[in-house]
Amino acid sequence: MNILVCVKQVLDLNQIRIKADTGEPVISGVPYRLSEFDKNALEAAITLKEKHGGKVTALSFGTSSFPPRSAWLHRLPWRELP
């Protein structure tokens, strides 16, 4: 079984600050992380792979001005998904 999991980078909501004078969020410099929903999907895919065999592939994309930050995928407990 080959499983494709689409993942996206999201702002770390715990790092967003609010401007006191305007009430607007400050997102400049806020790091990105793996969406919790996508993390759950990866975990489910790995469980299926372990049960039935196969391969898990994570897919993400971005533009040249906003490239995918796949480094967070490498920091997850599963570094290789054969």
C-alpha positions as CSV (number, residue, x, y, z in Angstrom):
1,M,0.0,0.0,0.0
2,N,1.4,3.4,-1.0
3,I,0.0,6.3,1.1
4,L,0.3,10.0,0.1
5,V,-0.1,12.5,2.9
6,C,-0.4,16.2,2.0
7,V,1.0,18.4,4.7
8,K,1.1,22.2,5.0
9,Q,3.1,24.6,7.0
10,V,1.1,26.9,9.4
11,L,2.1,29.7,11.6
12,D,2.8,28.7,15.2
13,L,-0.2,30.3,16.8
14,N,1.5,30.3,20.2
15,Q,4.1,32.7,18.9
16,I,1.8,35.4,17.4
17,R,1.6,38.6,19.4
18,I,-1.0,41.3,19.3
19,K,-0.2,45.0,18.9
20,A,-1.5,46.8,22.0
21,D,-2.4,50.0,20.2
22,T,-4.2,48.5,17.2
23,G,-5.1,45.0,18.3
24,E,-3.6,43.6,15.1
25,P,-1.6,40.3,15.1
26,V,2.1,40.5,14.6
27,I,3.1,37.6,12.4
28,S,6.5,38.9,11.2
29,G,9.2,36.5,12.4
30,V,6.7,33.9,13.6
31,P,8.0,30.4,12.9
32,Y,6.1,27.8,10.9
33,R,5.3,24.3,12.0
34,L,3.5,21.2,10.9
35,S,-0.3,21.5,11.2
36,E,-1.6,19.3,14.0
37,F,-4.2,17.8,11.6
38,D,-1.4,16.9,9.2
39,K,0.7,15.4,12.0
40,N,-2.3,13.2,12.9
41,A,-2.6,12.2,9.2
42,L,1.1,11.2,9.1
43,E,0.8,9.2,12.3
44,A,-2.3,7.4,10.9
45,A,-0.5,6.7,7.6
46,I,2.5,5.3,9.5
47,T,0.2,3.0,11.5
48,L,-1.4,1.7,8.3
49,K,2.1,1.2,6.7
50,E,3.2,-0.8,9.8
51,K,0.1,-2.9,9.7
52,H,-0.2,-3.5,5.9
53,G,3.3,-2.7,4.6
54,G,4.0,-0.2,1.8
55,K,5.4,3.3,1.7
56,V,4.4,6.7,3.2
57,T,5.1,9.9,1.2
58,A,4.6,13.4,2.6
59,L,3.9,16.1,0.0
60,S,4.2,19.8,0.6
61,F,4.8,22.7,-1.8
62,G,5.4,26.4,-1.9
63,T,6.5,29.3,-4.2
64,S,10.0,30.6,-4.6
65,S,9.2,33.4,-2.2
66,F,7.6,31.0,0.2
67,P,9.3,27.7,-0.1
68,P,8.3,24.6,1.7
69,R,10.0,24.2,5.1
70,S,10.5,20.4,5.0
71,A,13.1,20.6,7.8
72,W,10.3,20.1,10.3
73,L,9.5,16.8,8.6
74,H,13.0,15.6,9.4
75,R,12.7,16.6,13.0
76,L,9.7,14.3,13.5
77,P,10.3,10.9,15.1
78,W,10.1,9.1,11.7
79,R,13.0,10.3,9.7
80,E,12.6,7.8,6.9
81,L,9.3,6.4,5.7
82,P,10.2,3.4,3.5
